[in-house]
Structure formats: C-alpha cells, structure tokens
C-alpha cells in the first residue's frame, strides 16, 4: 500500500533544523521516521523551501545529482543503492531514469515542483509530501533571519549586529530570496563610503561611451538620495530644505525619476 503524506514546510538545515511552527515540527518528525527505513520518498514544493536539505537529512550519505544532468545521473545509477535526485521534473528523459530506478530497485529521495507528476511515481515513491511556501510558516522566518545574519557576519567579518529596523522579509522565493536579502542588508549596513564609490566606479566603467552619459546615469545618484530623503523626512518640503534645493526643482526631479521611485 502506498502512503501519501501531505505536510507543511520548513526551510531545512541538516545541522540546524529550524522547526518552531507546528507544521515544521511535523516535517522533522516525518523525516526522522524515514531515515532508518531505507524507502523511496518524493519531496515537492517551490524553490527555496528546503527540499534538497531535507532530502540530505533523510539520506545523509547518498550522492546528490541534479536530474538535468541526465548522462551523469544514468552512469551513477549503474552502481548505487541509494541516491538523492533533485529537480526531477527537469530531466530530459525522465522515463528512462525512472525505469532504471525500478529495474535496479534503487532507493531514492527525490525533489520536484509541486505540480510534478509522472505515471511511474506511485511505483517508486512509497512516501510523498509537499512543502508549502515559507510565507505560510511565520514562526520559522525570524530564526532563519537570525541564521542568515550569522552567516553574513562570519562571511563579511562584520562587527555590528544586523539592524532589523525597517526590514521587511522578502519571501518571494522563500529561503533563497530571504537569505540574499539578509546578506545584502548586512553588507550595506556595514559598507563604507569609499566602498560605495568603488562599486559605482566598477559598475560604470564598462557602460560609459555615449555623448550624454552624465544625464543617462544621473538617476543612479539622484534616485537613492530622493528615496532615502522622502523615507526619512516624510515630505518634499522638508527634503528640499535638507538638500538645499528649490521645492519646484525637487518636484521636477521626482517626476523625471518617476519610474524608479
């Protein structure tokens, strides 16, 4: 009898499993039960919900292969008893891969998108569960932010704690977008003026060459200045005073840069 388990998600880390929400605790419980059973399971969900990490938690010693690397995967399947296959839906010849898994009785933990389906799925995977988006697991977001901030601190040798003021988590791509956002925010929080100048110089170095480059790239300087000023001072009148600009001049610049603001 096939067992179908539908559970909610967690962004998984093999060495630091975050499970504060009730659904995350259920995922961890299920994964722990699967570890000693040596049966095949399929984990579905969006990018960044922790499918690969959870697969590695279940089969910690198995080799991991992306299904898109079809030829390499077929060679690997010739000699393994257990394997992790990620992005199963991206295989250029998924039927051949699944037939080989069935024929050799290989135990697999595979990951795929939520919408993934194939006629052989029920023949291979005894357990299936879907990991919903991170936005449905509010309790897990804050510890993930803490985890990524700690990574940023170690990676960039930062001295200041991550400032959460005005920080709104980007969960558009689950943990992937959140991690990127935290990393960039931590870096920008500690960046020096000279480093900003170097970044701008490197960005512009290969883009200069037309006859109106000053006007073409002026928005790169004006837009962040205007956006930061409006966010801080809340009114065009106060901002024009702080910038030393005529109010009409500031309004004109806001209109000119409207698509960036």
Backbone bond lengths (Angstrom), bond angles and torsions (degrees), N, CA, C in turn:
res aa  C-N    CA-C-N  psi(-1)  N-CA   C-N-CA  omega(-1)  CA-C   N-CA-C  phi
1 X - - - 1.469 - - 1.517 109.25 -
2 X 1.324 116.05 134.51 1.457 120.53 179.61 1.527 109.59 -83.77
3 X 1.329 115.21 139.64 1.458 120.91 179.40 1.511 108.97 -107.87
4 X 1.315 117.34 122.68 1.450 121.67 178.71 1.513 108.43 -112.22
5 X 1.311 116.52 118.86 1.449 121.65 -179.23 1.520 108.92 -115.21
6 X 1.316 117.79 123.04 1.461 121.18 177.39 1.514 107.60 -111.39
7 X 1.323 115.05 112.04 1.456 120.58 -176.42 1.510 110.30 -126.56
8 X 1.314 116.39 167.83 1.454 120.46 178.03 1.512 109.58 -92.38
9 X 1.358 115.00 -179.87 1.455 118.11 -161.24 1.508 115.27 -105.95
10 X 1.312 112.72 166.94 1.446 122.16 169.37 1.515 107.43 -151.15
11 X 1.332 115.66 144.95 1.454 119.26 171.94 1.519 105.95 -81.34
12 X 1.305 117.01 111.84 1.454 122.25 -166.33 1.513 112.25 -94.87
13 X 1.307 115.71 141.04 1.452 121.47 170.09 1.519 106.62 -129.14
14 X 1.341 116.82 126.63 1.463 120.52 -174.32 1.523 111.15 -56.96
15 X 1.325 118.44 -37.81 1.456 121.30 -175.90 1.530 112.47 -97.72
16 X 1.292 118.60 -8.87 1.463 121.43 -177.41 1.518 109.04 -149.82
17 X 1.314 116.26 70.24 1.457 121.35 -174.96 1.525 109.58 -69.51
18 X 1.312 116.28 119.10 1.458 121.62 -179.96 1.509 109.35 -89.29
19 X 1.313 116.01 115.98 1.464 119.90 -176.07 1.516 109.99 -145.12
20 X 1.318 115.81 72.21 1.457 120.30 177.07 1.524 111.81 -94.56
21 X 1.317 116.89 -33.93 1.460 119.87 178.55 1.524 109.44 -76.51
22 X 1.313 116.42 155.47 1.460 120.79 -179.43 1.524 111.23 -61.28
23 X 1.332 116.58 -40.09 1.460 119.70 -178.80 1.526 111.27 -67.07
24 X 1.323 116.74 -35.95 1.469 120.17 177.85 1.519 110.99 -65.48
25 X 1.311 115.95 -38.39 1.460 119.75 177.81 1.523 110.96 -64.03
26 X 1.333 116.83 -36.47 1.460 120.39 177.91 1.530 110.87 -66.78
27 X 1.338 116.05 -39.51 1.470 120.09 177.40 1.523 110.51 -61.42
28 X 1.312 115.99 -46.55 1.460 120.10 -179.45 1.530 111.11 -62.80
29 X 1.314 115.78 -39.78 1.464 120.28 178.67 1.527 110.72 -62.59
30 X 1.343 116.12 -44.83 1.463 120.20 179.82 1.519 111.28 -64.74
31 X 1.338 117.03 -45.00 1.464 120.97 179.74 1.520 110.88 -61.46
32 X 1.319 116.89 -39.33 1.458 120.99 179.21 1.530 111.12 -64.95
33 X 1.315 116.65 -38.20 1.458 120.90 177.80 1.534 111.45 -66.87
34 X 1.335 116.32 -32.60 1.461 120.66 -178.53 1.528 112.96 -74.76
35 X 1.316 117.56 -27.61 1.463 121.76 -172.82 1.535 113.58 -52.67
36 X 1.323 119.54 -47.85 1.473 118.18 -176.96 1.527 114.50 -88.05
37 X 1.325 118.31 -3.62 1.460 120.31 -172.29 1.523 114.16 -83.30
38 X 1.315 117.24 -23.24 1.467 121.88 -179.91 1.530 111.66 54.96
39 X 1.342 115.27 50.27 1.455 121.02 174.76 1.519 108.68 -120.64
40 X 1.319 116.12 163.08 1.464 120.63 -177.73 1.522 110.54 -85.12
41 X 1.329 115.39 141.84 1.463 120.69 179.01 1.520 110.12 -141.58
42 X 1.305 115.54 153.10 1.459 122.53 -179.80 1.519 108.92 -120.86
43 X 1.343 115.40 125.43 1.461 121.75 179.42 1.521 108.54 -110.92
44 X 1.317 117.73 120.61 1.453 120.85 180.00 1.525 110.11 -114.70
45 X 1.329 115.37 160.27 1.463 120.71 179.38 1.508 111.18 155.75
46 X 1.322 115.76 173.90 1.457 121.70 179.12 1.523 110.79 -71.09
47 X 1.312 114.75 166.69 1.458 120.64 174.27 1.527 109.87 -62.31
48 X 1.326 116.30 135.72 1.454 120.59 174.48 1.512 115.79 87.67
49 X 1.332 118.86 6.60 1.465 119.11 179.33 1.523 112.58 -88.99
50 X 1.333 117.20 -7.68 1.456 120.15 176.10 1.510 115.29 106.48
51 X 1.319 117.72 21.15 1.468 121.08 -177.28 1.527 111.75 -60.97
52 X 1.323 116.42 -49.70 1.463 119.89 -176.84 1.520 111.44 -65.11
53 X 1.317 117.03 -41.81 1.455 120.63 179.93 1.521 110.93 -62.87
54 X 1.319 116.28 -40.78 1.455 119.81 179.07 1.524 111.08 -67.19
55 X 1.342 116.85 -38.26 1.465 120.77 177.00 1.522 110.60 -61.13
56 X 1.327 116.44 -42.31 1.470 120.40 178.94 1.525 111.53 -68.29
57 X 1.309 116.80 -28.15 1.468 120.57 176.50 1.527 109.95 -68.01
58 X 1.321 116.66 -39.42 1.469 121.51 -178.54 1.534 111.06 -73.24
59 X 1.336 116.36 -46.03 1.477 122.12 178.49 1.531 108.81 -116.03
60 X 1.323 119.32 75.46 1.466 121.36 -172.83 1.524 114.70 -65.36
61 X 1.329 118.15 -24.18 1.463 120.87 -175.81 1.529 113.12 -102.91
62 X 1.320 117.79 0.89 1.465 120.39 -176.81 1.526 111.09 -84.56
63 X 1.320 116.84 148.93 1.453 121.79 174.68 1.528 109.38 -72.16
64 X 1.328 115.16 147.25 1.462 120.70 -179.16 1.528 109.50 -110.89
65 X 1.333 116.07 129.34 1.453 121.13 179.22 1.521 110.47 -131.15
66 X 1.329 115.55 138.25 1.463 120.94 174.09 1.525 108.16 -80.94
67 X 1.320 117.22 131.26 1.469 121.41 -175.68 1.522 112.65 -63.03
68 X 1.326 117.87 -21.30 1.461 120.18 179.50 1.529 111.92 -68.29
69 X 1.350 116.84 -22.23 1.468 120.98 177.69 1.528 108.01 -88.46
70 X 1.312 114.09 70.51 1.465 122.28 -168.14 1.528 113.20 -58.34
71 X 1.318 118.28 -50.74 1.464 121.89 -175.42 1.525 111.52 -64.42
72 X 1.334 116.70 -43.29 1.462 120.60 179.13 1.521 110.54 -63.81
73 X 1.327 115.46 -39.14 1.458 119.80 -179.04 1.524 111.37 -65.78
74 X 1.333 117.70 -41.20 1.465 121.08 179.21 1.529 111.31 -62.15
75 X 1.325 116.09 -39.56 1.472 120.41 177.49 1.522 110.34 -63.92
76 X 1.328 116.72 -42.58 1.465 121.29 -179.78 1.525 111.08 -63.82
77 X 1.321 116.85 -38.38 1.464 121.05 -177.39 1.528 112.40 -66.50
78 X 1.318 117.20 -17.08 1.462 120.77 179.82 1.531 112.22 -69.14
79 X 1.340 116.96 -22.84 1.470 118.14 -169.33 1.529 114.95 -131.17
80 X 1.347 118.56 9.58 1.465 119.09 -177.14 1.524 111.24 -113.67
81 X 1.320 114.11 158.46 1.461 120.32 174.64 1.530 110.88 -104.98
82 X 1.340 114.67 -26.10 1.469 120.09 178.57 1.524 108.26 -137.35
83 X 1.326 116.29 146.99 1.460 119.76 -178.32 1.533 110.01 -157.37
84 X 1.319 115.85 153.23 1.462 122.46 172.25 1.523 107.71 -109.63
85 X 1.309 117.05 126.04 1.465 121.73 178.89 1.522 108.87 -119.13
86 X 1.314 116.63 117.92 1.456 120.91 179.94 1.529 110.87 -97.80
87 X 1.321 115.16 155.82 1.471 122.08 177.74 1.526 111.28 52.65
88 X 1.306 115.56 51.04 1.458 120.77 -175.14 1.527 112.44 -56.45
89 X 1.323 116.36 -32.20 1.466 120.28 -177.71 1.523 112.92 -68.74
90 X 1.342 117.61 -14.24 1.465 121.40 -177.01 1.537 113.45 -90.67
91 X 1.297 117.87 2.34 1.456 119.65 -179.30 1.525 111.01 -68.06
92 X 1.348 117.99 132.32 1.467 120.49 179.11 1.530 112.90 -71.35
93 X 1.338 117.47 -17.27 1.465 121.10 177.60 1.521 108.22 -145.84
94 X 1.319 115.21 68.91 1.455 120.65 -173.54 1.523 112.14 -64.53
95 X 1.324 117.10 -31.80 1.460 120.10 -179.07 1.524 111.09 -60.96
96 X 1.329 116.67 -43.32 1.467 120.89 -179.53 1.524 110.72 -64.36
97 X 1.309 116.48 -40.44 1.464 120.63 179.97 1.524 110.24 -64.36
98 X 1.315 116.61 -47.82 1.464 120.18 -177.91 1.528 111.43 -66.32
99 X 1.331 117.20 -37.12 1.462 120.30 176.85 1.527 111.04 -63.12
100 X 1.318 116.19 -38.26 1.467 120.80 179.49 1.534 110.41 -67.72
101 X 1.326 116.33 -39.28 1.464 120.93 178.50 1.531 110.19 -62.91
102 X 1.331 115.66 -42.95 1.461 120.30 179.62 1.533 110.57 -66.62
103 X 1.332 116.10 -45.86 1.460 120.24 -177.25 1.504 113.93 -62.74
104 X 1.321 117.88 -36.56 1.466 121.75 -177.83 1.529 112.35 -97.71
105 X 1.333 116.29 0.39 1.465 121.63 179.06 1.531 111.59 55.11
106 X 1.327 115.60 44.69 1.465 121.85 179.15 1.525 108.93 -81.00
107 X 1.331 115.79 137.01 1.457 120.93 176.99 1.528 108.99 -87.75
108 X 1.334 115.77 130.97 1.459 121.13 -171.28 1.525 110.82 -131.62
109 X 1.320 115.16 139.37 1.459 120.37 161.03 1.519 105.20 -112.65
110 X 1.310 116.37 116.41 1.465 121.12 -176.07 1.520 110.48 -117.68
111 X 1.338 114.75 154.69 1.458 120.33 175.20 1.522 109.19 -122.51
112 X 1.325 115.31 150.34 1.462 120.05 -179.49 1.521 108.84 -162.14
113 X 1.313 115.66 170.03 1.456 120.76 175.92 1.522 110.09 -68.03
114 X 1.328 114.77 159.59 1.463 119.73 -177.05 1.517 112.32 -60.11
115 X 1.329 117.05 -32.29 1.455 121.21 -175.49 1.525 113.53 -84.65
116 X 1.325 117.65 2.26 1.460 121.59 -173.77 1.528 111.98 -68.98
117 X 1.337 115.56 137.23 1.468 120.61 174.90 1.522 109.16 -153.75
118 X 1.328 115.34 143.98 1.461 121.58 173.80 1.524 108.19 -150.14
119 X 1.321 116.89 151.29 1.465 121.28 -174.87 1.524 113.05 -61.14
120 X 1.337 118.73 -24.25 1.454 121.34 -178.20 1.538 113.81 -90.03
121 X 1.309 116.78 -4.38 1.459 120.32 -173.63 1.530 112.07 -55.69
122 X 1.323 116.93 -48.40 1.462 119.92 -177.52 1.521 112.32 -67.30
123 X 1.335 116.86 -23.88 1.464 120.51 179.20 1.521 112.40 -76.31
124 X 1.324 116.65 -23.42 1.467 120.88 -174.52 1.518 112.62 -102.74
125 X 1.331 116.58 -47.46 1.469 120.24 -168.88 1.526 111.63 -99.09
126 X 1.312 115.00 113.82 1.462 121.00 179.27 1.515 111.64 -73.92
127 X 1.328 116.24 -31.12 1.467 121.33 -178.86 1.515 109.12 -126.99
128 X 1.311 116.00 133.66 1.464 121.21 176.24 1.524 108.25 -130.88
129 X 1.322 116.69 137.36 1.456 118.86 171.53 1.516 110.79 -148.27
130 X 1.314 114.37 146.98 1.458 121.86 -177.52 1.528 110.05 -104.41
131 X 1.325 116.74 139.44 1.457 122.23 178.62 1.529 108.53 -107.27
132 X 1.316 118.46 107.43 1.466 121.90 -179.62 1.528 112.26 -68.24
133 X 1.328 117.93 171.01 1.467 122.37 -177.20 1.522 113.41 -63.03
134 X 1.314 114.66 156.04 1.457 121.29 179.99 1.518 112.40 -61.56
135 X 1.312 117.87 -29.38 1.461 120.63 -178.28 1.532 111.88 -64.09
136 X 1.310 117.75 -14.66 1.458 121.09 177.48 1.530 111.93 -91.46
137 X 1.334 116.78 2.09 1.468 121.68 -178.77 1.524 109.74 -127.65
138 X 1.310 116.22 67.33 1.463 121.19 -173.09 1.530 112.48 -57.08
139 X 1.327 116.71 -34.76 1.468 119.12 -176.96 1.522 112.43 -65.88
140 X 1.322 117.48 -21.34 1.462 120.45 -176.69 1.527 113.40 -91.05
141 X 1.338 116.75 -11.05 1.468 119.91 -175.16 1.524 111.66 -69.20
142 X 1.319 116.94 -47.31 1.467 120.28 -176.81 1.529 112.43 -61.77
143 X 1.337 119.55 -46.87 1.472 117.85 177.14 1.516 113.22 -64.11
144 X 1.332 117.75 -29.64 1.464 119.60 174.95 1.521 110.82 -66.80
145 X 1.331 116.33 -40.95 1.464 119.96 176.74 1.529 109.90 -60.09
146 X 1.318 116.56 -43.80 1.467 120.82 178.65 1.530 110.86 -61.13
147 X 1.319 116.02 -42.45 1.462 121.04 -179.96 1.527 111.28 -62.79
148 X 1.346 116.66 -47.15 1.461 120.50 -178.38 1.525 111.20 -69.21
149 X 1.328 116.84 -34.23 1.466 119.89 177.10 1.528 110.68 -65.09
150 X 1.334 115.96 -37.46 1.463 120.53 177.33 1.526 109.95 -65.83
151 X 1.325 117.11 -41.52 1.465 120.98 176.65 1.527 110.62 -59.85
152 X 1.337 116.04 -44.13 1.465 120.66 -179.56 1.524 110.86 -64.07
153 X 1.310 116.23 -40.36 1.462 120.83 179.62 1.521 111.02 -60.18
154 X 1.332 116.38 -42.68 1.459 120.55 -179.75 1.528 111.70 -74.29
155 X 1.335 116.21 -39.53 1.464 120.51 -177.38 1.521 112.01 -67.24
156 X 1.341 116.61 -42.93 1.465 121.04 -175.24 1.525 113.06 -100.38
157 X 1.343 116.94 3.89 1.476 121.25 -179.23 1.526 110.71 54.33
158 X 1.316 116.34 51.81 1.458 122.02 -176.73 1.524 110.66 -84.01
159 X 1.329 115.34 148.72 1.461 121.21 -179.30 1.519 112.91 -104.43
160 X 1.320 117.39 -17.77 1.461 121.82 -176.93 1.521 111.10 -103.50
161 X 1.344 115.40 145.76 1.453 120.16 174.65 1.525 109.41 -70.24
162 X 1.307 115.64 151.15 1.461 121.40 -179.69 1.527 110.22 -63.57
163 X 1.316 116.28 124.02 1.459 122.51 -179.95 1.530 109.27 -84.18
164 X 1.339 117.99 114.49 1.467 122.12 -176.89 1.528 113.02 -85.64
165 X 1.326 118.03 -2.80 1.451 120.39 -177.72 1.531 110.49 -61.04
166 X 1.326 114.50 127.75 1.476 122.25 179.06 1.530 113.11 66.25
167 X 1.327 117.49 13.61 1.464 120.61 178.97 1.518 109.81 -85.12
168 X 1.325 116.39 121.28 1.457 122.22 177.87 1.523 108.03 -117.30
169 X 1.322 117.37 112.57 1.478 121.03 -174.23 1.521 112.70 -56.98
170 X 1.328 115.16 132.75 1.460 121.99 175.04 1.527 107.92 -93.69
171 X 1.328 116.45 105.05 1.462 121.58 -178.17 1.515 111.73 -107.59
172 X 1.336 116.34 18.60 1.469 120.39 -177.27 1.517 112.29 -60.35
173 X 1.342 116.66 -32.20 1.463 121.03 176.15 1.525 109.78 -124.43
174 X 1.326 113.41 34.81 1.455 121.55 175.90 1.530 111.55 58.89
175 X 1.318 117.66 -134.95 1.467 119.86 -175.81 1.524 112.42 -66.75
176 X 1.339 117.69 -25.14 1.466 120.27 179.90 1.527 110.79 -63.69
177 X 1.331 116.34 -49.85 1.468 119.80 -178.97 1.525 110.91 -71.63
178 X 1.324 117.18 -34.37 1.467 120.36 179.35 1.527 110.87 -65.89
179 X 1.308 116.66 -43.99 1.468 120.23 179.66 1.519 111.01 -62.67
180 X 1.322 116.99 -45.26 1.461 120.74 178.72 1.528 110.46 -60.44
181 X 1.335 116.18 -43.63 1.458 120.52 -179.04 1.525 111.77 -62.80
182 X 1.330 116.58 -44.66 1.466 120.46 180.00 1.525 110.81 -64.74
183 X 1.330 116.48 -42.97 1.462 120.64 179.75 1.527 111.17 -59.75
184 X 1.336 115.79 -48.13 1.464 119.88 -179.20 1.518 110.53 -65.47
185 X 1.335 117.13 -41.90 1.466 120.76 -179.08 1.522 111.20 -63.14
186 X 1.333 116.60 -42.22 1.466 119.91 178.42 1.525 111.16 -64.11
187 X 1.327 115.76 -40.39 1.460 119.77 -179.63 1.520 110.64 -66.32
188 X 1.320 116.92 -45.39 1.463 120.85 -178.85 1.523 111.46 -66.33
189 X 1.315 116.28 -32.35 1.461 120.43 179.59 1.523 111.40 -63.48
190 X 1.327 116.23 -28.64 1.461 121.13 -175.87 1.530 113.21 -110.07
191 X 1.315 117.48 5.09 1.453 120.18 -175.05 1.527 111.43 -74.74
192 X 1.329 116.24 146.86 1.458 122.09 179.29 1.521 110.36 -96.64
193 X 1.319 115.48 158.41 1.463 120.29 -179.84 1.523 111.35 -59.21
194 X 1.320 116.59 -39.20 1.467 120.08 179.87 1.525 110.97 -64.37
195 X 1.336 116.84 -33.60 1.456 120.89 178.69 1.524 111.30 -71.27
196 X 1.337 115.48 -37.06 1.464 119.56 175.93 1.524 110.17 -62.63
197 X 1.322 116.50 -42.68 1.469 121.14 179.00 1.524 110.21 -62.07
198 X 1.331 117.16 -42.06 1.466 120.72 179.10 1.528 111.60 -64.45
199 X 1.321 116.35 -38.90 1.462 120.41 177.97 1.519 110.38 -62.76
200 X 1.325 116.06 -45.49 1.458 120.68 179.63 1.530 110.84 -63.80
201 X 1.319 115.72 -40.53 1.465 119.89 179.32 1.520 111.09 -62.22
202 X 1.324 116.63 -46.07 1.460 120.58 179.93 1.524 111.43 -64.94
203 X 1.313 116.62 -36.77 1.463 120.66 179.61 1.528 111.21 -65.80
204 X 1.328 115.78 -41.66 1.464 120.40 -174.91 1.524 113.66 -83.41
205 X 1.319 117.35 -19.59 1.461 120.88 -172.43 1.517 113.27 -53.25
206 X 1.322 117.56 -43.97 1.469 121.07 -176.30 1.521 113.30 -93.27
207 X 1.341 116.67 -0.85 1.463 119.55 -175.40 1.524 113.35 -104.12
208 X 1.325 116.63 -14.80 1.461 120.06 -179.54 1.528 111.19 -76.96
209 X 1.329 115.50 148.40 1.458 117.99 177.81 1.509 114.89 157.04
210 X 1.333 117.57 -17.21 1.469 119.31 178.66 1.526 109.81 -87.54
211 X 1.329 116.25 178.90 1.463 120.65 -175.52 1.526 113.75 -88.79
212 X 1.340 117.19 -4.36 1.457 119.01 -179.60 1.530 111.21 -132.49
213 X 1.330 115.52 40.30 1.458 120.30 -175.01 1.527 112.79 -64.13
214 X 1.323 117.71 -31.09 1.469 119.35 -179.55 1.518 110.33 -60.77
215 X 1.331 116.95 -50.66 1.463 120.69 179.03 1.524 111.37 -69.53
216 X 1.324 116.47 -34.07 1.459 121.29 -177.33 1.525 112.20 -63.66
217 X 1.342 116.75 -37.81 1.461 120.09 -175.68 1.525 113.23 -108.57
218 X 1.312 118.31 6.93 1.459 121.27 -177.95 1.527 111.74 -61.86
219 X 1.341 116.71 -31.69 1.470 119.76 -177.98 1.526 112.02 -63.33
220 X 1.335 117.01 -24.85 1.465 119.85 -179.47 1.523 110.41 -63.34
221 X 1.322 116.58 -30.08 1.458 121.03 178.54 1.521 111.39 -90.26
222 X 1.313 116.17 -40.81 1.461 120.40 -173.24 1.526 113.04 -74.69
223 X 1.319 116.97 -42.15 1.468 119.97 -174.49 1.531 112.74 -59.60
224 X 1.343 119.98 -52.94 1.470 118.19 179.96 1.527 112.75 -62.58
225 X 1.342 116.73 -32.61 1.467 120.32 178.86 1.526 110.15 -65.79
226 X 1.332 116.75 -44.84 1.463 121.11 -179.65 1.527 111.01 -68.75
227 X 1.331 116.99 -44.47 1.464 120.03 -178.56 1.525 111.38 -63.48
228 X 1.324 116.74 -43.86 1.461 120.41 179.20 1.524 110.50 -64.88
229 X 1.350 116.03 -40.27 1.461 120.02 -179.60 1.514 112.76 -66.00
230 X 1.335 117.06 -43.41 1.462 120.48 179.21 1.527 111.09 -66.02
231 X 1.333 116.27 -36.60 1.461 119.65 178.64 1.519 111.18 -67.35
232 X 1.319 116.15 -34.98 1.464 119.38 -176.79 1.522 112.85 -84.13
233 X 1.321 116.81 -43.05 1.470 119.61 -173.20 1.521 113.79 -100.19
234 X 1.335 117.53 -12.11 1.465 123.38 170.22 1.518 115.89 70.47
235 X 1.321 119.39 -4.88 1.465 120.26 179.71 1.524 110.49 -148.21
236 X 1.325 115.95 149.11 1.457 121.36 178.70 1.527 110.75 -67.16
237 X 1.316 116.73 -33.73 1.463 120.40 -178.70 1.524 110.52 -63.29
238 X 1.327 116.72 -48.90 1.468 119.62 179.32 1.520 110.98 -65.68
239 X 1.324 116.38 -39.52 1.459 119.55 -178.36 1.518 111.17 -65.81
240 X 1.325 117.41 -41.95 1.468 119.90 179.21 1.525 110.81 -60.68
241 X 1.341 115.20 -36.40 1.460 119.58 178.47 1.523 111.33 -67.90
242 X 1.346 116.54 -43.12 1.464 120.67 -178.59 1.531 111.72 -67.90
243 X 1.347 116.13 -32.94 1.459 119.82 -179.24 1.522 112.58 -85.87
244 X 1.322 116.26 -10.46 1.456 119.45 -177.51 1.516 112.58 72.55
245 X 1.337 116.15 31.72 1.463 121.61 -179.64 1.521 110.52 -113.20
246 X 1.322 114.71 150.38 1.455 119.40 170.26 1.525 108.47 -64.10
247 X 1.330 117.34 143.09 1.464 120.65 -177.06 1.528 111.82 -59.98
248 X 1.332 115.87 -38.23 1.471 119.86 178.60 1.531 111.33 -66.76
249 X 1.335 116.09 -35.29 1.466 120.25 177.63 1.521 110.44 -65.16
250 X 1.340 115.94 -43.21 1.462 119.96 178.67 1.525 110.53 -63.73
251 X 1.330 117.20 -43.40 1.462 120.78 179.54 1.526 110.51 -60.94
252 X 1.327 116.56 -39.89 1.457 121.31 178.79 1.530 111.11 -62.20
253 X 1.332 116.17 -43.06 1.458 120.35 179.77 1.527 111.53 -66.48
254 X 1.339 116.46 -35.08 1.460 120.62 177.92 1.533 109.66 -65.36
255 X 1.322 116.58 -41.24 1.462 121.09 178.37 1.521 110.80 -65.36
256 X 1.352 116.25 -44.62 1.470 120.88 -179.23 1.525 111.91 -61.93
257 X 1.335 116.72 -33.76 1.460 121.38 -178.00 1.518 112.36 -101.55
258 X 1.323 116.22 20.87 1.454 121.20 -173.04 1.510 114.74 -54.33
259 X 1.330 118.22 -38.36 1.467 119.74 -177.00 1.528 112.80 -69.71
260 X 1.334 118.15 -17.85 1.456 121.42 178.61 1.527 112.04 -96.61
261 X 1.328 116.03 -15.44 1.452 120.26 -176.60 1.530 111.64 -98.61
